[in-house]
Amino acid sequence: MKKAKTMLSVLLVLCMAVSLMAGFGTTASADYGDLAYADGTVLRMATGYNSAKTGLFFDAETAGAGITLADGKNYNSGDLKPTWVAIQDILGVVFENKYQGNGASAEFDYWKEQLKEVDMLSGTATKLSEYGESGSIVNIAEYLDKMPNFSAYLEANPIVRLSITGNVDTGAIYFSPYFDGVNDIERMPLMRVDWVAKLLDGEGAFEADACKALSPAVYEPYMPTSGSIDIDVVTLDGSAVETISKNYDAAGNIVAVMNDALAAGEVNGVQAVNMLRDYIDAAYDGYYGTERSNLFIGQNAAWDVDELVALLRCVVANPQTLNGTETVQGLFTREDNNNQRRVDMFRFAGHLFGIRGLESRQDYLYVGTDGMLHDARSEVETYVALDKMHDMVEEGLISAAFVNKEEESTKTYLENDLGFMHYDYNQTQTIYNETVLDKAAGEKYMAVMVPVARWEDGTEGGNYMRFTESWRSVKTDGWGISVAGVEGNPDKLNAALALIDFAYSPEGMILMSYGPDAFIKTNADGSYVTFNFNGNEMPEIADVTREELWAKANGNYTNYARFFLGSTLSFVKNQAFEFQCTTDAGREGAGHISTAIGLGTIKHPELALTENPWYTSVPTVLPTTKADNDLLNTYTDLTNQFSQQKGDDKVNVLVDVIASGLTFEGFSSAEEAADTVANTWSDSAYLDVKEWAWEDLQDYYASLS
């Protein structure tokens, strides 16, 4: 069997750091101890991400007549991608392509009646576990004592272990988990920060030759209107934490101030900007100086939803100043006519109003302070928050296309200076700084700090703080080992297990994220050039890799990695590669947020069973039985009314409440909406099934100690 490449001393130090960060064990050895198999063992792989382009082998469209990559090698259709060539060499196996180019669910369905033809296959966690229980998918847990890297990772991350446990009686695990990044923030608020500075910064009063009148006030304050609250922020230079105060006695609540002015008569955009400027000066006692924009866009930002509403009023009332036209859209989603993207609006609402479960790792579930599961869909507070989002709609602060899908597509908002802010993935959206925005003119679209809200985390009266529920954990897809495929062939079984274990070794994690060494920057002695990412030293990508990323994938890291390198298809995707591929503006905003997370001013769910269960991340998958799943599938109203899938025929009530208000379904109140979902649409019954599984899972985990 081929020996794994000897790692240089600097790389060993690096891998130790990664191991400590992620809970990995030791680097995989060539023979994997008891996982011995013949050199050249063939593994038939029905595995990939979601299309023919994202498999282990090059497809005809990507390779064309032949493609040369940054490693200097030429690849043709049907050739293994560089990552998998390296894995073949390291593990001494041969990969055979069986992938049909489907997403996990459809790929599994294609093979489920002919599992003898494949050794490893993609599938959803639910299907792999269901077929595992019937004896068709290998129970990986039976071999954990032979998989030191994978075992160490699960031990260090209990919620990961619980998320992939398919049977609480046996502790069975039927798939290797996939992480599109792990223990890191996922989505972020993004703003045209140059517009914020243009409105709020400078000496003296704001002036403009033209502006619009504010719409009549509908939105009412969420934050206090008197007294003061203390907020921990990172200092402007990012070096420490300091506490500042929002003094409502000194400044009032800005929404209330504007609403009172509107009640007395017309308020125009210039007047609104000066109200907001005066409020920032008074409420923060001059803390932000003449750079008031830092309340929203600085490392030391402390903004909340009321301050955002005031800013949005200023933005939509000053289009002539901001883009030279008569219209600016405030909040929007990436594709306002795509249900899969429209749901980002209620995810953001959860952050604005302190509502758990709207960006859950599983459906709309979260763990409460009582340790039990709760479902945001049947809670009154959810609909109160969404109704306040509808108040913003009525004031014209949320894009017209979100309300009316026939309006101009949001895909052109940034290109045409029409959109101000949305909530999305940093890397993919800040690419627009390079492709459509005028950097020479100072145009800049950047991630900004997570908002301050009142989160009911069990502290008396709730806790005014920053919290993000958008926290990366186990995805709902993975790779399983076919019992029929490897049956009677211990070489195949051991090689498949070795592949999984290697993917969780330090060397494997780098390879699965970055691709082979040819795509990584090295020093003269061959060691990796590294940089600090989230407190750990990680490799830098090679200059030729960065150039190729733009030439072949227009700067889209995930497309480049999946289409050309064959990395990030499964297992652990480390965000360090993606961070380096982000634009300067993207790194700046994400860097602010990363610093705040590191210094503790942004809290988040943990991949562990925490002392305060409110901070425990809900498992991505719960070990419901086939009977449970059959029962859950009968709750069709619940499924159909809360879809997060793409398609014009898909419906999501939470989106519709924002767009149309509570009356769209005939509800008269938030209480009636919550009751209908809980009882008429069977959410209470659904929650019972999930809670039983959660309790069983906790009992199982307790039995391990």
N, C-alpha and C positions, 0 to 999 in steps of 0.2 A: 504494500500500500504506500502511496506517495506520502512523503513527510510534509507537514505544514511548514511554510517558509519561516526560517529563523528570523525573529523580530529583533531589530536593533535596540540597543540599550535605551535610547531616548523613547522609542515607541513603547517599550515595556513600561516605562514610567507613565507615559500617556495612558496606556491601557489600564494600569492600576487606578489612575484617576477616574477613568470612565467606569471601571468596575465599582469603585466606591460610590460614584454618582448614581448608577442605575441598579446596583445590587447584583452585579454579575459575579460569577465564580471565576475560576482560573481559566486561562486560555485553553481551548480544546487541543488535546494531543492527537497525533495522527491516527493511533489505533483505537482511541476512545475506550481504552480498557476493555471492558466486557463487550463493547459494541464492535466486535471484530467482523469484518466482511472482506470478501475477495476484492482485490484490486480490479477496477473496471466494472464493478457491479452496475448494472443498468437500472435506472429509476425512470419509470414512465410517468411523466409529469403532466397532469391535466390542471395546471396551475397558472394563474396570471392575475391581473388586477380587474379589468372590466371590458377589455376589447382586444382585438387581434394585435393592436399596437403595443399592448401592455402585457405581453407574455415574456417567457424566458428566451424565446427565439425571435429573430427579426422577421417581420411580415413583409410582403411584397411592396406594400405602399411606402413603408418607412425606408427600406433598404434600396428600393428602386433597382437600377442596374448595377448597384454596388455603392457602398458608402464608406468613406474613410473618416475615422474619428480621431480625437485628440491623442490617442495612444499610438497613432501612426499606422494602425492596422486597417485593412479593408474587410468589410463585412457584406455578405450577400443575404438575400432572402433565404430563410431556413437556418441561418447560422445562429449559434448561441450568442447572446449579448455578453459584453465584456465581464460583467459581474459574475455571470454563471460559468464563463470559461474559467475564471479564477477559482470558483468554488469546485468545479470539476477537478482542477489541478490539485487543490489543497486536500480535498477529501478522497481523491482517487476513485471517483464514480463517473458514470456516463449518463447524461440526461437525454431522454428521448421525448420528443414533443408530442403530446396528446391533447394539448389545449385547443378548445374550440373557439376561443375568443369571446366568451360570454362573461357577464357579471357573475358573482359568486353563486347566486341562487339558480340562475339558468344553467350555469356550467355543471353544478351538482345534479340538477334534474336531467341533464343530458346523459350523465354517466350512472345514475343510481340503479339502473336495471342491468348494467354491464360493468360492474365494479371489478370484475376479474381482469379487465383490459387495462387498468391503471393502477399505479402504486401510491401516488399522492394526488389529491384533487382539491380544488377550491370549493368552498361552500359557506353558507351562512352558519353562524353558531347554532341556531335552532335546528337546522336540518342535520348538521354533522352530529349534534348531540342526540337527536331523535334516532338516527340510523346507527349511532354508536350504541345506544341502549338496545337496539335490536340485533347487535352483534356484527354489524357491517363495517364499522369504523374502529380502528385500534384504540384501545384505552391507553393513552400515553402515560397516565399516572402509574401504571404497573411497572414502568421503566425509569421512573424519576431517580432512583438510586444509581442509575448508570448515566445520568444526564446532569452532571454537576453544575453547568452554567445555567441551564433552564431552571433547575431546582433552586439555585441560589437566588435567581431573579424572583421567582414566585414567593420565596420566603421573605424577601425584602419588601415585597409589594402585596400585602394581603388582599386588597380589593381586586388585584389582577387574578390572584388564585381563585377568589370567590366568583369572579366574572366568568371563568372558564370551567367551573365545576359543573359537570353535567348530571351528577347523581350524588345526593348528599348522604346516601347510605354507604356507597362504595368509594366516594371521592373521585370518581372517574373523570378524566379529562379527554375529550375526543378531538381536540384541535389545538394547533399552535396559534396563539393570539397574534393579531396584527395591530400595530400602533402607528398611526399617522402623526408621529410625535407623541411624547409621553411626559407627564408631569410638567406641562408647559401650557401657557395660555393659548387659546385657539383663535377666536375672533376678537376684534378690537374696534372701538369707534374711530372713524377717520373723518378728517375735516380739511377744507380748503383753508389752511392756517394763514395764508397770505391775506385772505379776506378778513379774518378775525383781527389781525394786526392792523389792517387798513381802517377798520371801524373803531378800534378801541385804544390804539396807542397814540402817544404824543402829548405835548403840552396844550393847554387851552381847550376850547370847545371844538367838537366835531362840526364841520361845515360841508355842505354839498350844494351844487347848483340845482339839483333835482332829486326828488325822492317821492315815495308813495305814502299814502295814509295807511296806518295800521288798521286791520280789520277789527270789528267789535270784539271785545274780550269774551271768551268762552271759558278758557282754561283758568282754574283757580289754584291757589298755592298748595303745594304738597309739603314743602319744608315749613318750619316755624315762621310765624309772623312777628314774634317778639322773643326777648331773651337772647341767648347766645349759645353756640355749640362749639366745641373744640374739635379740630381736625388735625390728624397727623399727616404731614406731607414730607416728601423728600426735598432737601434744599435744592436751590436752583442749579448748583454745580454737581448735584448727584452724590455728594460725599456723606451725607448724614440725614437724620430725621429731625424735624422740628415741629412744634405744635403751633397752629395758628387758630384764630377765632373768627367765626362768622357772627358779627354783632348785629342782630336784628333790631335791637333797641336804638342803635345809632343810625342804621340805614333803612330799616323796614325790610320787608320781603319785596324783592324787585318786581315780582308778578303783581303783588297787591298794589305797589306804587303805580305801575303802569295801568292796572285795571281802574284805579281811582281816577287817574288822569283821563282815561278813555270814557269813563262815566260822566266826566265833566265836559267833554267835548272831543273834537278830533285831535289825534296825535299823529304827527308825521314821522318819517324815518329818521330825520335828523334829530328831532326831539327825543325819540326813543333811544338813539345811541347815546345822547348826552345823559339821559336818565340812568342808563346802564353804567356809563363811566362814573357818574357821581356815586352810584350805589357801590361799585367796586372800591372806590376810594374810601368811602365811609365804613362799609361793612368789614373791610380788612385793614382799616386804620393805616392806609397808605402802603401796605406791605408790597403791593405789586408796582408801586411807583407809576411811571408813565408807560410801562410795558404791561398794561392791564390785560393784554391778550394772554399773558402767562397763566391767568386764572383758568383758562381753557387749554392752552397748548404747551405750557411750560413743564419742565420736570417737576416743578412745585405746584402744579395745577390742583385745584380743590373744587371744581365746579360740580353743581348738582342739577337736577332736572329743571327747577324753577329758573335758575340762571341760564340754562340752555334754552328754555322757552323764550326768555327775554332776548337772548342772542338771535334765535331764529326769527323773532319779530323784526329785529334790526336788519337781518340779512334780507328777508323777503321784501322789506320796505325800502331797500336801497340798491335795487338792481343797477340803476344808472351809474352808481359809484363802483360797483363790483364787477359788472360785465358789460356795461354800456348799452344794455337793452332794457326792456320793460318788464322782464320776468326773471326771477331766480327761484329755483325749487329748493326747499329747505332740506328736510329728511327724505331720503329715498332708499330703495333697495336696488341691488345690482341689476335685476331684471324685474321691473314692476308688473310684468305680465306673465311671470313664471312663478307658480305656487311654491316651487322648491326654494326660490329666493325671497318671495314675499314673507315667508315665515321668519326671516331675519328681523322683521320689524317687531314682532312680539318677543323675540329673544332679547332685543335691545330694550324693550319695555320692562322686562324683568330686571335689568340692571338699573334702569332709571328709577323704578319704584320699589325696589327691594323685594321682588317676588321670586321665590324659589320654584324650580321645576320647569321653567320655560325654556331652559337650555340644558336639559337633563341628558345624562348619558344613556338613559333608557326611557322611552316615551316621555312622560311629563312627571316622572317620579322623583322624589327626594326623600332623604332621611330627616325626620324632624328631631326636635330636642328631646322628644319622648322615645327616640330610638326606633320608631315605627315608620313605615312608608306612608307618604302623603302624595296626592296627585293634584297638580295645579289646576287641572281642568274642572274640578268640582269644588274649588275654593272661592269664596266670595271675593277675597282680596284680588284675585286674578282679574276678575271682570271689572272691579273698581279701577284698577290700573289701566286696563285696556280702554275703558270708557274715557279716561283722562287722555289717552292717546287720541281717541276720536275727537276730543275737544280741540286738540292741535290740528286735526284734519279740518275741522270747521273754521279754524282761523287761517287756513291756507298754509300751515307750517310743514305739512307732509305733502309730498309730491302729488300733483294732479293725476299722474299715471298710476299711482298706487290705488287711488280711489276709482279711477276710470281706466281700465286696461286698454282702451282704444286711444288714449293720449299718446304723445310722442314717446318712443322707447327710451328708457333710462340708459341704454347702452351708449347713447351719445351725450349724456349730461356732462361728463367731465371734458370730453373733447370740445364741446361747444360752450363751456363756461356756464352751464345751466344748473348744476347741482352743487350743493354745499357740503352734505354730510351723509354718510351711511355707515352701517355696521357690517364688517366682513373680514375676510382674510387679508392680513397686511401685505404679504409678498405679492399676491396676484393683483391686488388693487393699486399698490403704489408703483407698479410698472408703468402706470399712466404718466408718471412724472417724466419718463424717458420717451414715451411714444406719442402723447397728445398734448401735454402741458408745455407752456413756454417758460422754461427755466430761466432764460435770459431776462424775462420780464418779472421774475420773482414768483411765478405761479408755483404752488407747492401743495400737494395732497399728502397728508401724513396721519399716522395713528396718534391719537391723543389719550390722555389718562382716562382710566375707568372712572365713572362718576361716583360721587358720594351719595349714599341713600340710607334710609333707615332699614336695617336688616334685623329681623326678629330671631336672633341667634341664641336666645335664652337669657340674655342679660336684661335686667329690669328696664322696661320701657323700650327695648330695642337698642341697637347700636348704630350710631351714625358713622359709617365707615365705607371704604371701598371693598367690594367683594365681586369676584367674577365666578360665575358658574360655568363659563366656557373654558373648561379644563380638560386637557387631553388625557384619554385613558384608552382602554381596550375598545377596538372597533367591533362591529357585529359580524365581520367576516374572518375566515382563517383557512388554514390548510389542514386536511386530515389525511390519515394513512388508510388505504383500503385493505380490509382484512382479506378479501378474496384475492387481491392483487399480490400480497406478500405471503399469503398462506403457504406453508411448506417450504419457504425460501428465507431462512434466517439472514442471509446476506442482504436481501432487499429490506427486510424489516430493520436491521441494525443500521444500514446506510441511511434510511429515511429518518430514523431517530437521531443519528449523528448529525444529519443536516439541520434538524431543529435545534439540537443542542449547540452546534457551531454558531448558528445565527444569534445566540444569546451570549456568546463569548465576546470579549473586547474586540478581538480582531474581526469577528463576524459582524459585530454591530457596525464597525467602520466600513467594512466592505458592503454590507447591505444598504448603507446610507449613501456612501460616497462613490461606490464603484472601486475598481482596482487602483493600485498605487500610481499608475501612469496619469491618473486624473487628479492627483493630490500633489501639492507643492512640497518639495523636499529641499533640505540643506545639502551642502557639498558632500557631507559624509553619508548621505542617503536617508537621514532621519527626517521625520515630518516637520515642516514648519507649522507651528501651532498658534492659536489665539485663545483668549479667554472668552468662554461662552457660558453664561449662567454659573460662573464660579469655577468652571473646569476648563482645562486646556484641551482644545479640539483641533484637528488638522485643518489647514487652509487648503482650499482647492487650487489647482494649478491655474496659471494665467490662461493657458490654452483651453482649459475647461470652461472658464468664464467666457472667453471669446466664442467658443462653440455653443454655449448655452444660448447666447443671443442670436448667433447665426442660424442655428437649427431649430430653436424653440421660442424665439422672440422674448427671451428672458424668463420664460415660465419654467421654474425649477422642476416641478413635479412632472411635467410633460417630458422635459429633457431626460430626467432620471429614469422614467418608466419606458419611454419610447426607445432611447438610445443606449443607456447604460445597463438597463435591466435591474436597477436598484429600486428600493422603496416599493416593491411589489407586495411584500408581506413582512412579517416579523417586526422589528423595531426600526422606525425611521427617526433618526436623530435630527433635530431642527438646525443643528450647527451649519450643515451644508446650505439649507434653504436661507438661513440668515445672511450668509455671505453673498447669496445671489440676489438679495433684496437691494433695491435702489438706495442711494444715500439717504433720501428722505424716509424710506421705509425703515432703514436701520436706526435712524435718529429717533423716530417715534416708538418703535419696538424697544429700543434701548432704554428709553425713559420708563416704559412699563416694566421691562425686565429688572431694572434697578429698583423700582418700587416694590416689586414682588420679593426681590432678594432682601430688601430692608424691612419687609413686613408691613408696608402701608397698603398693599393690596392683598387681601386674604382670598382663599380659594378652597375648594374641596380637597381632601387628602385621599391618597390611595391606600388608606389604612383604616382600621376601626378606631376612631378617635375617642378621646375621653368625653368630649361634647359631641354626641352623634350627629349633630347638625352639620358638622364639618366633614363627615364621612361621605365620600363619593359613592353614589348609588352604583352597584355593579351594572355593567353594560348588559349582561345576560343573567337571568335568574333561573334556577334549575326547576322549571315547571315540567310536569310530566306530559306525555302525549295526551292524556285525558284532560289535563289542565288546558293545554293548547287548543284542543278541540272545543272546549267550553269557551275559551277566550275568542275563538274565531266566530262564535255565534253572536258576539256583541258587535254586530255590523254597523249600527248607528255610531258607536264610539269610534270604530275604525274609519268609517267613511266621512265623519264630520270633522276629523282632526288629522287629515292627511298632510304629510310633509313632502310628498312626492311631486315630481314634475308632471304637468299636464293640464290642459285647459278645463278638463272635466273634474279635476281634483278640488276638494273643498276643505278649508280649514276655518272653523268657527272663530278661532282667536284672531285670525287675519281679518275676517269679515266684521267682527266687533270694532276693530280699529277703523276700518274703512267706512262702515255704515252705522255704527252705534249699536246699542243693546237691543233696539227695537226690530232689527232685521229679521230675527226669528220669532218675533212676537213677544219677546221678553219685556217685562216692565221694570226689571231691576236686576242688579248684580246677584241678589239672593235667588231670584227666580231662575236666572241662567245657571247658577251653580247647582241648584236643586234639580233642574231638568237633566243636566249632564249626569249627576250622581244617580238619579233614580230612573228617569225615563230612558236614558241612554246607557244605563247599566255600569256607570263608572264605579259605583260602590261595590258591585259584584266583582268587577275586574280587579279592584284594589284588594279585595279579600284574597283572591287567588295569589296575587303578587306578594302580599304580606305573609301568607303561609309559607311561600317559598323562601322569603327573606328570613323568616324565623328559623326554618329548617337549615338554611345556609349558615346562620350564626351558630346554631347548635353544633353543626358539623365542624365549623372552624374551632369552636371551643374544645371539641373532642381531640383536636390535633395537639393541644398543648399538654 
